[in-house]
Amino acid sequence: MRLLKRGSQGTDVMEIQALLKKIGYDPGPIDGIFGAKTEQAVMNFQRDNGLTPDGIIGPNTQKALEPLLLGYDIYTIRPGDTMYQIARKYYTNVTKIITANPNVNPYNLQIGQKIIVPYGIDVVDTNIDYTYDIMQRDIEGLKIRYPFLEVGIAGKSVLGKNLYYIKLGNGPNKVFYNAAHHALEWITSPLLMKFVENFSKAYAVEKDIRGYDLKDILEKSTIYIMPMVNPDGVDLVLNGLQEDNPYYDQLIAWNNGSTDFSKDWQANNRGVDLNHNYDALWELSKEAEEEYGVYGPGPTRYSGPYPESEPESKTVADFTRKNNFRLVLAYHSQGEVIYWNFENLAPPEAKRIGELFEKVSGYTLDETYGIASYAGYKDWFIDAYRRPGYTIEVGKGKNPLPIEQFNKIYNDNEELLLLAAIV
């Protein structure tokens, strides 16, 4: 993390502001601007933690904040310690500590033994711009907190970022949810990450969600989640073009001479629209480019030189081929619409399932037409496997949707995500 002080701006500032607010300090608006109120909140945090109260987030303050960002600390057992005393010290509860330490006997703690202590705060923030680095840290924090989660790397992006997947359960019915094929639609990434956290938190204490028995779901099904298919594009939108990007000059040219990628950029780091890069009538998507004024790499709708030309789309397709998914959901924004068919190849049950999704989400079930109906991930899945596949467009408005829409988006989709695993 870079040094942060008054006048600093960026998604890293926003992340710190959200954390400070979460742990009881007042940084002012969570806007990514390090102003007077954020400086005062940092100074108060520093005083409370025995640090020099200079209002600057340098190495020592970063070191103090890092465990809080991850959501856990590593504690060494001392004489006389009990789980209850440790939980009180960290403003958490014994159940959270036991969940994070499945091989530790809470009634036989050993002096010098190191245990993981989750803080009494959530890991995934839903009031910030959700970058790749934030997601990566959240995945690490959730994996430590909930050891029953399986985390893997399915592949790499153009710039070498990890394309993570998270696996819940071991049941025979496999389903796959992915998000953020399109860079401006990054709000779908915290949607899936928050679902993982809420599911894990309830599962750990044997609670249901919306009447769904989570233990039963994970005995019957395995849920695979890839929360950010296009991390390079998301970071272009949220953090801007970095000078060390090997495609720096090309990206500016592809973006019509502009260095501002925050308003129109949907593609990956090579200017390919990943959701037009799958082998499902790809040639028709290619033919339609000229009609939309697309003549090569750019912000949107360029289908690439050939299907699966991009490491991100190839990774998702290979991951699908490797697993025997019964059903897939591809999350996008916006419109509050569920697209369910492709060239009338979806199986008969697909519309019935789509109608159930429509009912629990309040979204409209529909079919795509024109260029939007070619070469997408759900199109390819339906074409290749003749199984239920859905594109779900969350929220309403102009992309990128404001994070203020998150709570409604999550509320609309939580039951759908549960239902999709067992329907």
C-alpha positions in Angstrom: 0.0 0.0 0.0 1.3 3.5 -0.8 1.6 6.2 1.8 -1.7 7.9 2.4 -2.2 11.4 3.8 -4.3 14.5 3.6 -4.9 15.2 -0.1 -4.5 11.6 -1.3 -7.3 10.2 -3.5 -8.2 6.8 -4.8 -9.9 3.5 -4.1 -7.3 2.6 -1.4 -8.4 5.8 0.5 -12.0 4.7 0.1 -11.2 1.2 1.5 -9.5 2.8 4.6 -12.4 5.2 5.1 -14.9 2.2 5.0 -12.7 0.3 7.5 -12.4 3.3 9.9 -16.2 3.7 9.9 -16.7 0.0 10.4 -14.6 0.0 13.6 -16.1 3.1 15.1 -14.3 6.1 13.8 -15.8 8.9 11.7 -13.8 9.5 8.5 -16.6 11.6 6.9 -18.0 10.6 3.5 -16.6 7.4 2.1 -15.6 9.1 -1.1 -11.9 8.2 -1.7 -10.8 11.7 -0.8 -8.4 12.0 2.3 -9.7 15.2 3.8 -9.7 16.7 7.3 -12.2 14.3 8.8 -10.4 11.2 7.5 -7.1 12.7 8.8 -8.7 13.1 12.3 -10.2 9.6 12.2 -6.7 8.2 11.4 -5.2 10.2 14.3 -7.8 8.9 16.7 -7.0 5.3 15.5 -3.3 5.9 15.9 -3.7 7.3 19.5 -5.9 4.3 20.5 -3.3 1.9 19.1 -0.1 3.4 20.6 1.1 5.0 17.3 2.3 8.5 16.6 -0.9 10.5 15.8 0.3 12.2 12.7 -2.7 11.4 10.5 -0.5 9.8 7.9 -0.9 6.1 7.0 2.7 5.0 6.7 4.3 1.6 7.3 3.5 1.4 11.1 -0.1 2.4 10.7 -0.5 0.2 7.6 0.8 -2.7 9.8 -1.9 -2.0 12.4 -4.6 -1.7 9.8 -3.7 -4.8 7.8 -5.3 -7.4 10.2 -8.4 -5.4 10.3 -8.6 -5.2 6.5 -8.2 -9.0 6.4 -10.7 -9.4 9.2 -8.6 -11.5 11.5 -5.5 -11.5 13.8 -3.1 -14.3 14.9 -3.1 -14.6 18.6 -0.6 -16.5 20.8 -2.1 -18.2 23.8 -0.9 -16.9 27.2 -1.2 -18.4 30.7 -4.8 -18.2 31.9 -6.4 -17.5 28.5 -9.8 -18.8 27.7 -11.7 -18.5 24.4 -14.2 -16.3 26.1 -11.6 -13.8 27.3 -9.9 -13.7 23.8 -13.3 -13.2 22.1 -14.0 -10.2 24.4 -10.6 -8.7 23.7 -11.3 -8.7 20.0 -15.0 -7.7 20.1 -15.9 -11.0 18.6 -17.5 -14.3 19.8 -16.3 -17.8 20.7 -18.2 -19.4 17.8 -16.3 -17.3 15.2 -12.9 -18.4 16.8 -13.9 -22.0 16.9 -15.0 -21.9 13.2 -11.7 -20.4 12.1 -9.7 -23.0 14.2 -11.4 -26.4 13.5 -8.3 -28.3 14.8 -8.1 -26.5 18.1 -9.7 -27.8 21.3 -11.3 -24.8 23.0 -11.1 -26.5 26.3 -7.5 -27.4 26.1 -5.6 -24.3 25.0 -1.8 -24.6 25.0 0.5 -21.8 26.1 2.4 -20.6 23.0 -0.2 -22.0 20.7 -1.2 -19.7 17.8 -4.8 -19.3 16.9 -6.8 -17.3 14.3 -9.1 -14.7 15.9 -11.7 -13.2 13.5 -12.7 -9.7 14.4 -16.4 -9.0 15.1 -16.8 -7.2 11.8 -17.6 -8.4 8.3 -14.8 -8.8 5.7 -16.6 -7.7 2.5 -17.4 -4.0 2.3 -20.3 -3.0 0.0 -19.9 0.8 0.2 -16.7 1.1 -1.8 -15.3 0.9 -5.3 -14.5 -2.8 -5.5 -11.0 -3.3 -7.1 -9.1 -6.5 -7.8 -6.7 -5.9 -4.8 -9.7 -5.4 -2.4 -11.3 -8.6 -3.7 -8.0 -10.5 -3.4 -7.6 -9.5 0.2 -11.3 -10.3 0.9 -10.8 -13.8 -0.5 -7.8 -14.4 1.7 -9.7 -13.1 4.8 -12.8 -15.3 4.1 -10.7 -18.4 3.5 -9.0 -18.0 6.8 -12.2 -17.2 8.6 -14.1 -20.1 7.0 -11.7 -23.0 6.4 -14.5 -25.0 4.7 -14.2 -22.7 1.7 -12.0 -23.9 -1.1 -10.2 -21.2 -3.1 -8.4 -21.8 -6.3 -7.0 -20.0 -9.4 -8.6 -21.0 -12.6 -6.3 -18.9 -14.8 -4.7 -15.5 -15.4 -5.8 -12.3 -17.0 -3.8 -10.5 -19.8 -1.8 -8.7 -17.1 -1.3 -11.8 -15.0 -3.9 -11.2 -12.3 -5.4 -14.3 -10.8 -8.9 -15.4 -11.9 -10.0 -16.8 -8.6 -12.8 -19.2 -7.9 -14.4 -20.0 -4.6 -16.0 -23.4 -4.0 -18.8 -24.0 -1.5 -19.9 -27.6 -0.8 -19.2 -31.0 -2.3 -22.6 -32.1 -3.5 -23.1 -33.8 -6.9 -25.1 -31.0 -8.4 -22.6 -28.5 -9.7 -23.5 -24.9 -10.5 -21.4 -21.9 -11.5 -21.8 -18.2 -10.9 -19.5 -15.6 -12.4 -19.4 -11.8 -12.5 -17.7 -8.8 -14.1 -17.1 -10.0 -17.6 -17.6 -6.3 -18.3 -15.4 -3.7 -16.6 -18.0 -1.1 -15.9 -20.2 -3.8 -14.3 -17.9 -4.3 -11.3 -20.8 -4.0 -8.8 -21.6 -7.6 -9.6 -18.3 -8.7 -8.0 -19.1 -7.5 -4.4 -22.6 -9.0 -5.0 -21.1 -12.5 -5.3 -18.4 -11.9 -2.7 -21.0 -10.7 -0.1 -23.1 -13.8 -1.0 -20.1 -16.0 -0.2 -19.6 -14.2 3.1 -23.2 -14.3 4.2 -23.7 -17.9 3.2 -20.5 -18.9 5.1 -21.4 -16.9 8.2 -24.8 -18.5 8.4 -23.6 -22.0 7.5 -21.0 -21.9 10.3 -23.6 -21.4 13.0 -26.2 -23.7 11.3 -28.6 -20.9 10.5 -30.8 -20.8 7.4 -31.2 -17.9 5.0 -34.6 -17.0 3.8 -35.8 -20.4 4.9 -33.2 -22.3 2.9 -31.3 -25.0 4.8 -27.6 -24.3 3.9 -26.3 -27.6 5.1 -28.8 -29.4 2.9 -27.8 -27.2 -0.1 -24.1 -28.1 0.3 -24.8 -31.8 0.7 -26.8 -31.8 -2.6 -24.8 -29.2 -4.5 -21.4 -27.6 -5.2 -21.4 -23.9 -5.9 -18.5 -22.5 -7.8 -18.1 -18.7 -7.9 -15.7 -16.7 -10.1 -16.3 -13.1 -8.7 -14.2 -11.1 -11.2 -13.7 -12.4 -14.8 -12.2 -9.2 -16.0 -9.9 -7.8 -13.3 -7.7 -5.8 -15.6 -10.7 -4.0 -17.0 -12.2 -3.4 -13.6 -9.0 -1.8 -12.4 -8.8 0.4 -15.6 -12.3 1.7 -14.7 -11.7 2.2 -11.0 -8.0 3.0 -10.7 -7.3 4.5 -14.2 -4.5 3.7 -16.7 -1.2 3.1 -14.9 2.0 4.1 -16.6 3.5 0.6 -16.2 0.7 -1.0 -18.2 2.4 -2.7 -21.2 -0.5 -1.7 -23.4 -0.4 2.0 -22.3 -0.2 3.7 -25.7 -2.5 1.2 -27.4 -5.2 1.5 -24.7 -5.3 5.3 -25.2 -5.6 4.8 -28.9 -8.3 2.2 -28.5 -10.1 4.5 -26.1 -10.4 7.2 -28.8 -7.4 9.1 -27.5 -8.7 9.4 -23.9 -7.0 8.4 -20.7 -10.4 8.3 -18.9 -11.6 4.7 -18.8 -14.2 5.3 -16.0 -17.3 5.9 -18.2 -17.3 3.7 -21.3 -14.7 0.9 -20.9 -16.2 -2.6 -20.8 -13.4 -4.6 -22.5 -10.3 -6.3 -21.1 -6.8 -4.9 -21.3 -6.5 -5.8 -25.0 -9.7 -4.0 -26.0 -11.7 -7.2 -26.4 -15.3 -7.5 -25.1 -15.1 -10.7 -23.2 -18.8 -11.4 -23.5 -18.6 -11.4 -27.2 -15.6 -13.7 -27.3 -17.2 -17.1 -26.9 -17.9 -19.6 -29.7 -21.6 -19.2 -30.0 -22.4 -17.7 -33.4 -19.2 -15.7 -32.9 -19.0 -15.0 -36.6 -22.4 -13.1 -36.5 -21.1 -11.0 -33.6 -18.0 -10.3 -35.7 -20.1 -9.3 -38.8 -22.2 -7.0 -36.7 -19.3 -5.0 -35.4 -19.2 -2.6 -38.4 -22.9 -1.9 -37.9 -22.0 -0.6 -34.4 -19.0 1.4 -35.6 -16.5 -1.2 -34.2 -13.4 -1.6 -36.3 -11.0 -3.2 -33.9 -10.1 -3.1 -30.2 -11.9 -0.6 -28.2 -14.2 0.1 -25.2 -16.9 -2.4 -26.1 -18.3 -4.9 -28.6 -15.1 -5.9 -30.3 -15.3 -9.7 -30.5 -11.6 -10.4 -30.7 -9.7 -12.0 -33.6 -11.3 -15.5 -32.9 -13.4 -17.2 -30.2 -11.7 -17.5 -26.8 -8.7 -15.4 -28.1 -8.5 -13.8 -24.6 -7.1 -15.6 -21.5 -10.0 -14.6 -19.4 -12.7 -16.0 -21.7 -10.6 -19.1 -22.4 -10.2 -19.6 -18.7 -14.0 -19.4 -18.0 -14.7 -21.8 -21.0 -12.0 -24.2 -19.9 -13.2 -24.1 -16.3 -16.7 -24.9 -17.6 -15.4 -27.7 -19.7 -13.5 -29.2 -16.8 -16.6 -29.2 -14.5 -20.0 -30.8 -15.2 -22.2 -27.8 -14.4 -25.9 -28.3 -14.5 -26.7 -24.6 -14.5 -24.7 -21.3 -14.8 -25.4 -17.7 -13.9 -23.4 -14.8 -15.6 -23.9 -11.6 -13.7 -24.0 -8.2 -15.5 -25.6 -4.8 -15.1 -28.1 -3.2 -15.8 -31.8 -3.5 -16.4 -33.2 -5.9 -13.8 -33.6 -8.5 -16.5 -32.9 -12.3 -16.7 -32.0 -13.6 -20.2 -32.5 -17.3 -20.5 -32.4 -18.6 -24.1 -30.1 -18.9 -27.1 -31.3 -19.8 -30.6 -34.1 -21.8 -29.0 -31.5 -24.3 -27.8 -32.3 -24.0 -24.1 -33.9 -27.1 -22.6 -37.6 -27.1 -21.7 -36.9 -26.7 -18.0 -34.9 -23.5 -18.6 -37.9 -21.3 -19.0 -39.6 -22.8 -15.9 -36.5 -22.2 -13.8 -36.2 -18.7 -15.2 -39.8 -18.0 -14.1 -38.9 -19.1 -10.6 -35.9 -16.7 -10.7 -38.2 -14.0 -12.0 -40.6 -14.6 -9.1 -38.0 -14.4 -6.3 -36.0 -11.5 -7.7 -38.7 -9.3 -9.2 -36.7 -9.1 -12.4 -38.2 -9.6 -15.9 -37.6 -12.9 -17.8 -36.7 -12.1 -21.4 -34.6 -13.1 -24.5 -31.9 -11.2 -26.3 -31.9 -9.9 -29.8 -29.3 -8.5 -32.2 -25.6 -8.3 -31.4 -26.3 -8.8 -27.7 -27.6 -12.3 -28.5 -24.3 -13.6 -30.0 -21.0 -14.9 -28.5 -21.8 -14.4 -24.8 -20.9 -16.9 -22.1 -24.5 -18.1 -21.3 -25.0 -18.4 -25.1 -22.0 -20.6 -25.4 -23.0 -22.7 -22.4 -26.5 -23.3 -23.8 -25.2 -24.0 -27.2 -22.5 -26.4 -26.0 -24.4 -28.2 -23.2 -28.1 -27.7 -23.8 -28.5 -26.9 -20.1 -30.0 -23.9 -18.3 -27.8 -20.8 -18.5 -28.8 -17.3 -17.6 -27.4 -13.7 -17.9 -28.7 -11.7 -15.0 -28.7 -7.9 -15.4 -28.8 -6.3 -12.0 -29.8 -2.8 -11.0 -31.1 0.1 -13.2 -29.4 3.1 -14.7 -26.2 3.9 -16.5 -23.1 1.8 -16.0 -21.2 1.9 -13.8 -24.1 1.8 -11.4 -23.5 3.8 -8.2 -22.6 1.6 -5.2 -25.6 3.1 -3.4 -27.7 0.6 -5.4 -25.9 -2.3 -3.8 -28.3 -3.1 -1.0 -31.3 -3.4 -3.3 -29.3 -5.4 -5.8 -28.2 -7.8 -3.1 -31.7 -8.1 -1.7 -33.1 -8.8 -5.1 -30.6 -11.6 -5.8 -29.9 -13.4 -2.6 -32.7 -15.9 -2.9 -32.1 -16.4 -6.6 -28.5 -17.4 -5.8 -29.7 -19.9 -3.2 -32.4 -21.3 -5.4 -30.1 -21.7 -8.4 -28.1 -24.2 -6.4 -31.0 -26.6 -5.9 -33.6 -25.9 -8.5 
